[in-house]
Amino acid sequence: FTDLELPLALILAEMEHTGVKVDCDRLNEMKDELAERLVELEKKIHELAGESFNINSPKQLGVVLFDKLSLPVIKKTKTGYSTSADVLEKLQSKHEIIDYILHYRQLGKLQSTYLEGLLKVVHEETGKIHTRFNQALTQTGRLSSTDPNLQNIPIRLEEGRKIRQAFIPSEEGWVMFAADYSQIELRVLAHIAKDEKLIEAFRNDMDIHTKTAMDVFGVAKEDVTSNMRRHAKAVNFGIVYGISDYGLSQSLDISRKEAGEFINKYLESFPGVKDYMEDIVQDAKQKGYVTTLLKRRRYLPEITSRNFNLRSFAERTAMNTPIQGSAADIIKKAMIDMAARLEKENLKSRLLLQVHDELIFEAPKDEIEILEKIVPEVMEQTMELEVPLKVDYSYGDTWYDAK
């Protein structure tokens, strides 16, 4: 409380007050571009359906997909057919109209939530967006951002990523500088679980997903295919978030049995992780809580529940919280260390945003060389772990260019 959260409160207040400059013209331009794309997609969907209908009406869409095009019904609702995202994803291979509908929905959400949403919250006097950082909201200790949420600007879709082009430095001749921790949660896992193989992989700066694929599939480095690496990556992150065979089978589109075998192979390959997962659950059952590296607690009363679902959720949370929560501790401490260092070096650069494992600054061009040295240095030395912390950084004229 005194060493981490209180000093951080002042830094966050400063960041909220500073705000991030937004190029409204660029946002409006994107809004027009998206509107055109939506009209094109709508035409294409109507063409494939052989009739005009309101794509945003689940009822009308259901009639077109399941009555007219006779696609297999996956789920029903009280009023008709379900056309939720997970239903549509299961129908993807059945008809080309599905891809267009999914894309149409994603762009519609970008349009309303982000483009129109962001334009509404630009402060008239400053021309900036002043988000609010919530320090005491999440259960894991991560920060969250509201009014607007700047931590969840979509990056999967190129159209979503482009929204970051509208976030610009507030002074002439400045740039945006972004620095993020590389795979911080897996590094924390290696440290907490004291798994020798994971520790060795990070110390030797190996690509951790490739290393996992080598161990789980029992192949040499050069024989790891991109699909193997993709599977290994899903398991790595799944383990961090307390995965179940069902969850993994869904995300990789494989059978539950295959997913279960995969997880077992992983745990055989990384015995330290297996022991950690078993020990932390037992520990939580005895104490009623788990802690992060900086001793932040999360109480888990459901861990002894008789209800299987409640109990297994609490067990997964017990595995995940020390990892995710410690990553949150590290980045919060890095923000405090960074603020102190900027002041000590007497720099004009300012910290603007924190997006999970990443810090975003705006800086005069003549300070970039100093930032390239001190930002990774401060962030990597914030906490001493069994494995090195690694920071990647880049900069550019907009937030988009800095990534």
C-alpha positions as CSV (number, residue, x, y, z in Angstrom):
1,F,0.0,0.0,0.0
2,T,2.6,2.6,1.0
3,D,5.4,1.6,-1.4
4,L,3.4,0.7,-4.5
5,E,-0.2,1.8,-4.6
6,L,0.1,5.2,-2.9
7,P,3.0,6.6,-5.0
8,L,1.3,5.1,-8.1
9,A,-1.9,7.0,-7.4
10,L,0.0,10.3,-7.9
11,I,1.5,9.1,-11.1
12,L,-1.9,8.0,-12.5
13,A,-3.4,11.3,-11.5
14,E,-0.7,13.0,-13.5
15,M,-1.3,10.8,-16.5
16,E,-5.1,11.4,-16.4
17,H,-4.5,15.1,-16.1
18,T,-2.0,15.1,-19.0
19,G,-4.2,13.1,-21.3
20,V,-3.4,11.9,-24.8
21,K,-3.7,14.2,-27.9
22,V,-6.1,13.0,-30.5
23,D,-6.3,13.8,-34.2
24,C,-10.0,14.2,-34.7
25,D,-9.7,14.7,-38.4
26,R,-8.0,11.4,-38.7
27,L,-10.8,9.7,-36.7
28,N,-13.5,11.3,-38.8
29,E,-11.6,10.2,-42.0
30,M,-11.5,6.6,-40.6
31,K,-15.2,6.9,-39.8
32,D,-16.0,7.7,-43.4
33,E,-13.7,5.0,-44.7
34,L,-15.4,2.4,-42.5
35,A,-18.9,3.6,-43.5
36,E,-17.9,2.9,-47.1
37,R,-16.5,-0.6,-46.3
38,L,-19.7,-1.4,-44.4
39,V,-21.9,-0.5,-47.4
40,E,-19.7,-2.7,-49.6
41,L,-20.0,-5.6,-47.1
42,E,-23.7,-5.1,-46.8
43,K,-24.1,-5.3,-50.6
44,K,-22.0,-8.5,-50.8
45,I,-24.0,-10.1,-47.9
46,H,-27.4,-9.2,-49.6
47,E,-26.0,-10.6,-52.8
48,L,-25.0,-13.9,-51.2
49,A,-28.3,-14.1,-49.4
50,G,-30.3,-13.4,-52.5
51,E,-32.3,-10.7,-50.8
52,S,-32.1,-7.4,-48.8
53,F,-32.5,-7.6,-45.0
54,N,-31.3,-5.9,-41.8
55,I,-28.0,-7.6,-41.0
56,N,-28.1,-6.0,-37.5
57,S,-31.4,-7.8,-36.7
58,P,-30.6,-11.2,-35.2
59,K,-34.1,-12.3,-36.1
60,Q,-33.9,-11.4,-39.8
61,L,-30.4,-12.8,-40.0
62,G,-31.5,-16.1,-38.4
63,V,-34.3,-16.5,-41.0
64,V,-31.8,-15.9,-43.8
65,L,-29.1,-18.3,-42.5
66,F,-31.3,-21.1,-41.2
67,D,-34.5,-21.1,-43.2
68,K,-33.4,-19.7,-46.5
69,L,-29.8,-21.0,-46.7
70,S,-30.6,-24.1,-44.6
71,L,-27.4,-23.9,-42.5
72,P,-27.3,-26.3,-39.6
73,V,-29.0,-24.9,-36.5
74,I,-26.5,-24.8,-33.6
75,K,-28.3,-22.9,-30.8
76,K,-31.9,-21.6,-30.4
77,T,-33.0,-18.7,-28.3
78,K,-36.5,-17.9,-26.9
79,T,-37.3,-15.8,-30.0
80,G,-35.7,-17.9,-32.7
81,Y,-32.3,-18.8,-33.8
82,S,-29.1,-17.7,-32.1
83,T,-26.7,-15.8,-34.3
84,S,-24.1,-15.1,-31.6
85,A,-20.4,-14.9,-32.5
86,D,-19.6,-18.4,-31.3
87,V,-22.5,-19.8,-33.4
88,L,-21.3,-18.0,-36.5
89,E,-17.7,-19.1,-36.0
90,K,-18.9,-22.8,-36.0
91,L,-20.6,-22.2,-39.3
92,Q,-17.6,-20.5,-41.0
93,S,-16.8,-23.4,-43.3
94,K,-20.4,-24.0,-44.3
95,H,-21.0,-20.9,-46.4
96,E,-19.0,-17.9,-47.5
97,I,-21.6,-15.5,-46.3
98,I,-20.5,-16.1,-42.7
99,D,-17.1,-14.5,-43.1
100,Y,-18.7,-11.4,-44.5
101,I,-21.2,-11.2,-41.6
102,L,-18.4,-11.6,-39.0
103,H,-16.3,-8.9,-40.6
104,Y,-19.4,-6.7,-40.9
105,R,-20.0,-7.0,-37.2
106,Q,-16.4,-6.4,-36.2
107,L,-16.3,-3.2,-38.4
108,G,-19.7,-2.1,-37.0
109,K,-18.4,-2.4,-33.5
110,L,-15.2,-0.4,-34.4
111,Q,-17.4,2.3,-35.9
112,S,-19.8,2.7,-33.0
113,T,-17.6,1.8,-29.9
114,Y,-14.3,3.3,-31.0
115,L,-14.6,5.9,-33.7
116,E,-17.8,7.5,-32.6
117,G,-17.1,6.6,-29.0
118,L,-13.7,8.3,-29.0
119,L,-14.9,11.4,-30.8
120,K,-17.5,11.9,-28.1
121,V,-14.9,11.9,-25.2
122,V,-12.3,14.3,-26.7
123,H,-12.1,17.3,-24.2
124,E,-13.0,20.5,-26.1
125,E,-10.4,22.7,-24.4
126,T,-7.4,20.4,-24.5
127,G,-8.2,18.4,-27.7
128,K,-7.2,15.3,-25.7
129,I,-8.7,12.2,-24.3
130,H,-8.4,11.9,-20.5
131,T,-9.1,8.3,-19.6
132,R,-9.5,7.2,-15.9
133,F,-7.3,4.6,-14.5
134,N,-8.9,2.4,-11.9
135,Q,-6.4,1.2,-9.4
136,A,-8.7,-0.9,-7.1
137,L,-11.0,-2.6,-9.5
138,T,-9.5,-5.8,-10.9
139,Q,-9.1,-8.8,-8.8
140,T,-5.5,-9.4,-9.9
141,G,-4.2,-6.0,-9.3
142,R,-4.0,-4.9,-12.9
143,L,-5.0,-1.4,-13.8
144,S,-8.1,-0.9,-15.8
145,S,-9.0,2.1,-17.9
146,T,-12.5,3.6,-18.3
147,D,-14.3,6.6,-19.9
148,P,-13.0,5.6,-22.5
149,N,-11.2,2.3,-22.1
150,L,-7.9,2.8,-23.9
151,Q,-6.6,-0.6,-23.0
152,N,-8.8,-2.6,-25.3
153,I,-8.5,-0.8,-28.7
154,P,-8.6,-3.9,-30.9
155,I,-5.3,-4.9,-32.5
156,R,-6.4,-8.2,-34.3
157,L,-8.0,-6.4,-37.2
158,E,-5.9,-4.0,-39.3
159,E,-8.8,-1.6,-39.3
160,G,-8.8,-1.7,-35.5
161,R,-5.0,-1.2,-35.3
162,K,-5.3,1.9,-37.5
163,I,-7.3,3.7,-34.8
164,R,-4.0,4.2,-33.0
165,Q,-3.0,6.5,-35.9
166,A,-5.2,9.1,-34.3
167,F,-3.2,9.1,-31.0
168,I,-0.5,11.7,-31.5
169,P,2.1,13.7,-29.4
170,S,0.7,16.9,-27.9
171,E,3.8,19.0,-28.9
172,E,5.3,19.9,-32.3
173,G,8.3,17.8,-33.2
174,W,7.6,15.2,-30.5
175,V,7.1,11.4,-31.0
176,M,5.3,8.6,-29.3
177,F,7.6,6.1,-27.6
178,A,6.2,2.6,-26.6
179,A,8.0,0.0,-24.5
180,D,6.6,-3.4,-23.5
181,Y,7.6,-6.4,-21.5
182,S,8.2,-9.4,-23.7
183,Q,6.2,-12.4,-22.4
184,I,6.3,-11.2,-18.8
185,E,3.7,-13.7,-17.5
186,L,5.6,-16.7,-18.8
187,R,8.8,-15.3,-17.2
188,V,7.0,-14.8,-13.9
189,L,5.7,-18.4,-14.2
190,A,9.3,-19.6,-14.8
191,H,10.4,-17.7,-11.6
192,I,7.5,-18.8,-9.4
193,A,7.4,-22.4,-10.5
194,K,11.2,-22.6,-10.5
195,D,11.0,-24.9,-13.5
196,E,14.5,-25.6,-14.7
197,K,13.7,-26.0,-18.4
198,L,11.7,-22.7,-18.6
199,I,14.3,-20.8,-16.7
200,E,17.1,-22.2,-19.0
201,A,15.0,-21.3,-22.1
202,F,14.6,-17.7,-20.9
203,R,18.2,-17.3,-19.8
204,N,19.4,-18.5,-23.2
205,D,16.9,-16.0,-24.9
206,M,15.1,-18.8,-26.8
207,D,11.8,-18.4,-28.4
208,I,9.7,-19.9,-25.7
209,H,6.8,-21.2,-27.9
210,T,9.3,-23.0,-30.2
211,K,11.0,-24.5,-27.1
212,T,7.6,-25.7,-25.7
213,A,6.8,-27.2,-29.1
214,M,10.2,-29.0,-29.2
215,D,9.6,-30.5,-25.8
216,V,5.9,-31.4,-26.2
217,F,6.1,-32.8,-29.7
218,G,9.6,-34.3,-29.1
219,V,11.1,-32.7,-32.3
220,A,14.3,-30.8,-33.0
221,K,14.2,-27.0,-33.3
222,E,14.3,-27.0,-37.2
223,D,11.4,-29.4,-37.3
224,V,8.9,-27.2,-35.4
225,T,6.2,-26.2,-37.9
226,S,4.2,-23.0,-37.5
227,N,1.2,-25.1,-36.5
228,M,3.1,-26.8,-33.7
229,R,4.3,-23.4,-32.5
230,R,0.7,-22.1,-32.6
231,H,-0.5,-25.1,-30.5
232,A,2.4,-24.6,-28.0
233,K,1.7,-20.9,-27.7
234,A,-2.0,-21.6,-26.9
235,V,-0.9,-24.1,-24.2
236,N,1.7,-21.7,-22.8
237,F,-0.8,-18.9,-22.4
238,G,-3.5,-21.4,-21.4
239,I,-1.3,-22.6,-18.5
240,V,-0.8,-19.1,-17.4
241,Y,-4.6,-18.5,-17.3
242,G,-5.4,-21.8,-15.6
243,I,-6.6,-23.8,-18.6
244,S,-9.0,-26.7,-18.9
245,D,-9.0,-29.3,-21.7
246,Y,-12.3,-27.9,-22.8
247,G,-10.9,-24.4,-23.1
248,L,-7.9,-25.5,-25.1
249,S,-10.0,-27.8,-27.4
250,Q,-12.2,-24.7,-28.2
251,S,-9.3,-22.3,-28.9
252,L,-7.4,-24.8,-31.1
253,D,-10.4,-26.5,-32.6
254,I,-9.3,-30.0,-31.6
255,S,-11.0,-32.7,-29.6
256,R,-11.2,-32.5,-25.8
257,K,-9.2,-35.8,-25.6
258,E,-6.4,-34.4,-27.8
259,A,-6.3,-31.2,-25.7
260,G,-6.1,-33.2,-22.5
261,E,-3.2,-35.3,-23.9
262,F,-1.5,-32.1,-24.9
263,I,-1.8,-30.6,-21.5
264,N,-0.5,-33.7,-19.9
265,K,2.5,-33.8,-22.2
266,Y,3.2,-30.2,-21.4
267,L,3.1,-30.9,-17.6
268,E,5.4,-33.9,-18.1
269,S,7.8,-31.7,-20.0
270,F,7.8,-28.9,-17.4
271,P,7.6,-30.7,-14.0
272,G,8.2,-27.5,-12.1
273,V,5.0,-26.0,-13.6
274,K,3.1,-29.1,-12.7
275,D,4.3,-29.0,-9.1
276,Y,3.5,-25.3,-8.9
277,M,-0.1,-25.8,-10.1
278,E,-0.7,-28.6,-7.6
279,D,1.0,-26.8,-4.6
280,I,-0.7,-23.5,-5.2
281,V,-4.1,-25.1,-5.1
282,Q,-3.4,-26.9,-1.9
283,D,-1.9,-23.8,-0.4
284,A,-5.0,-21.8,-1.3
285,K,-7.3,-24.5,0.2
286,Q,-5.4,-24.2,3.5
287,K,-5.0,-20.4,3.7
288,G,-8.1,-19.3,1.8
289,Y,-6.0,-16.9,-0.4
290,V,-3.0,-16.7,-2.8
291,T,-0.4,-13.9,-3.0
292,T,1.6,-12.2,-5.7
293,L,5.4,-11.5,-5.5
294,L,4.7,-8.2,-3.7
295,K,2.3,-10.0,-1.3
296,R,-0.9,-8.7,-2.8
297,R,-3.6,-11.1,-1.7
298,R,-6.6,-12.5,-3.4
299,Y,-9.1,-14.4,-1.3
300,L,-10.7,-17.5,-2.8
301,P,-13.6,-18.7,-0.6
302,E,-15.0,-20.9,-3.4
303,I,-11.9,-23.1,-3.4
304,T,-13.5,-25.5,-0.9
305,S,-16.9,-25.4,-2.5
306,R,-18.8,-28.6,-3.1
307,N,-20.0,-27.2,-6.4
308,F,-17.6,-28.5,-9.1
309,N,-17.8,-25.5,-11.3
310,L,-17.3,-23.0,-8.6
311,R,-14.4,-25.0,-7.2
312,S,-12.6,-25.5,-10.5
313,F,-12.9,-21.8,-11.3
314,A,-11.4,-21.0,-7.9
315,E,-8.6,-23.5,-8.6
316,R,-7.8,-22.0,-12.0
317,T,-7.8,-18.5,-10.4
318,A,-5.4,-19.8,-7.7
319,M,-3.0,-20.8,-10.4
320,N,-3.4,-17.7,-12.5
321,T,-3.5,-14.9,-9.9
322,P,0.1,-15.1,-8.6
323,I,1.3,-15.0,-12.2
324,Q,-1.0,-12.2,-13.6
325,G,-0.9,-10.4,-10.3
326,S,2.9,-10.4,-10.1
327,A,3.1,-9.2,-13.7
328,A,0.8,-6.3,-12.6
329,D,3.0,-5.6,-9.5
330,I,6.1,-5.5,-11.8
331,I,4.6,-3.0,-14.3
332,K,3.2,-0.8,-11.5
333,K,6.6,-0.7,-9.8
334,A,8.2,0.0,-13.2
335,M,5.9,3.1,-13.6
336,I,7.1,4.4,-10.2
337,D,10.7,3.8,-11.0
338,M,10.3,5.3,-14.5
339,A,8.7,8.5,-13.1
340,A,11.6,8.9,-10.7
341,R,14.1,8.4,-13.4
342,L,12.5,10.9,-15.8
343,E,12.6,13.4,-13.0
344,K,16.2,12.6,-12.1
345,E,17.4,13.0,-15.7
346,N,15.4,16.2,-15.9
347,L,13.6,15.1,-19.1
348,K,10.5,16.6,-20.7
349,S,9.2,13.2,-21.8
350,R,5.9,12.2,-20.2
351,L,4.3,8.9,-19.4
352,L,0.8,8.9,-21.1
353,L,-0.7,5.4,-20.9
354,Q,-0.3,2.0,-19.4
355,V,-1.8,-0.9,-21.5
356,H,-1.2,-4.0,-19.5
357,D,2.5,-4.9,-20.2
358,E,3.3,-1.7,-22.1
359,L,4.1,1.9,-21.3
360,I,3.5,4.7,-23.8
361,F,5.3,8.0,-23.6
362,E,5.4,11.2,-25.6
363,A,8.9,12.6,-26.0
364,P,10.9,15.4,-27.8
365,K,13.0,13.9,-30.6
366,D,16.2,15.0,-28.9
367,E,15.4,12.9,-25.8
368,I,14.8,9.6,-27.8
369,E,18.4,8.5,-27.5
370,I,18.3,8.8,-23.7
371,L,14.9,7.0,-23.5
372,E,16.3,4.2,-25.7
373,K,18.8,3.7,-22.9
374,I,16.9,4.3,-19.7
375,V,13.5,2.9,-20.4
376,P,14.6,-0.7,-21.0
377,E,17.2,-0.3,-18.2
378,V,14.6,0.8,-15.6
379,M,11.9,-1.6,-16.7
380,E,14.2,-4.6,-16.9
381,Q,15.7,-3.9,-13.4
382,T,12.5,-3.1,-11.7
383,M,12.4,-6.5,-10.0
384,E,15.0,-9.3,-9.7
385,L,13.7,-12.6,-11.0
386,E,15.3,-16.0,-11.7
387,V,15.0,-15.1,-15.4
388,P,15.8,-11.8,-17.1
389,L,13.0,-9.4,-17.8
390,K,13.1,-8.3,-21.4
391,V,11.7,-5.0,-22.8
392,D,11.1,-4.2,-26.5
393,Y,10.7,-0.6,-27.5
394,S,10.0,1.5,-30.6
395,Y,8.8,5.0,-31.5
396,G,7.1,6.9,-34.2
397,D,4.9,9.9,-35.1
398,T,1.7,8.2,-33.8
399,W,0.9,5.4,-31.4
400,Y,0.3,3.2,-34.4
401,D,3.8,4.0,-35.9
402,A,5.4,3.4,-32.5
403,K,4.0,-0.2,-32.6
